C-alpha cells in the first residue's frame, strides 16, 4: 500500500537514508573489530613507535658521540669480561710480585 502523500514519501526516503548510514556504520565497525585488522593496526603502531625510537637514538648519538663511545666501551668490556680477565690475570700477578719484591728490597736496604 503505497501512498502519494509527500510527507510519507519524505519520511520513507529519510528512513532509507538512515538505514543506509546505519548499515555503512555497522560494516565499518565490523571491519575495524576484525581480529586481523586489530592485529595489523597494533603491529603498525609498534613498528612506528620502534622506528621513532631508533630515529631519536640516532639523532642523540649524532649530538653526543663521546657518550656513545663510552657506552660502547663499557658494554664491550662487560661482554668480554671473562676473556679480558684471563688475559690480564698473568699481568696482574707479575705486577704484584714485582711490587712485593721491590718492597722487600727497600726493607733490606
DOFIPA-301194 format. One record per residue (C-alpha): residue number from 1; y, z, x. Coordinates in pm, whole numbers, plus 50000, padded with zeros to 5 digits. Each point is the difference from the previous one (the first is absolute). Layout:
num_y_z_x
NUM_Y_Z_X
...
END
This chain:
num_y_z_x
1_50000_50000_50000
2_50299_49866_50187
3_50350_50071_49891
4_50304_49789_50063
5_50227_50304_50006
6_50211_49984_50322
7_49978_50376_50051
8_49621_49991_49989
9_49990_49699_50233
10_50234_50177_50244
11_49789_50317_49986
12_49682_49801_50065
13_50163_49822_50294
14_50119_50333_50137
15_49651_50148_49958
16_49846_49699_50180
17_50249_50037_50286
18_49929_50374_50024
19_49624_49932_49997
20_50040_49743_50277
21_50210_50242_50210
22_49743_50276_49943
23_49708_49777_50104
24_50189_49887_50312
25_50074_50363_50089
26_49637_50092_49938
27_49881_49719_50227
28_50244_50106_50272
29_49872_50359_49974
30_49639_49881_50022
31_50085_49795_50307
32_50178_50289_50171
33_49732_50254_49917
34_49719_49780_50124
35_49823_50192_50284
36_50012_49697_50227
37_50375_49965_49947
38_50053_50372_50063
39_49796_49981_50321
40_50188_49693_50118
41_50339_50159_49928
42_49901_50320_50183
43_49874_49798_50296
44_50325_49807_50017
45_50206_50319_49987
46_49798_50161_50279
47_50023_49686_50213
48_50375_49972_49944
49_50048_50367_50085
50_49791_49969_50316
51_50187_49689_50113
52_50329_50178_49937
53_49883_50290_50217
54_49894_49765_50277
55_50339_49830_49990
56_50179_50336_50018
57_49783_50103_50295
58_50076_49673_50178
59_50373_50044_49952
60_49981_50362_50122
61_49801_49893_50306
62_50262_49739_50085
63_50272_50262_49985
64_49811_50273_50192
65_49781_49835_50268
66_49981_50306_50230
67_49867_50219_49720
68_49736_49739_49922
69_49898_49981_50367
70_49970_50380_50011
71_49795_50002_49683
72_49772_49727_50131
73_49951_50186_50329
74_49916_50322_49814
75_49753_49830_49771
76_49846_49813_50293
77_49964_50317_50207
78_49842_50180_49706
79_49758_49713_49937
80_49904_49982_50369
81_49997_50376_50065
82_49632_50019_50099
83_50006_49712_50250
84_50333_50126_50138
85_49856_50351_50039
86_49696_49863_50182
87_50227_49799_50227
88_50246_50281_50076
89_49757_50292_50032
90_49900_49920_50363
91_50366_49964_50095
92_50080_50336_49842
93_49712_50168_50184
94_50120_49854_50328
95_50355_50117_49934
96_49879_50353_49921
97_49791_50011_50318
98_50296_49876_50201
99_50229_50264_49847
100_49752_50281_50067
101_49945_49879_50358
102_50372_49991_50058
103_50048_50349_49856
104_49717_50125_50218
105_50160_49850_50313
106_50334_50160_49911
107_49828_50334_49956
108_49831_49968_50341
109_50320_49920_50179
END
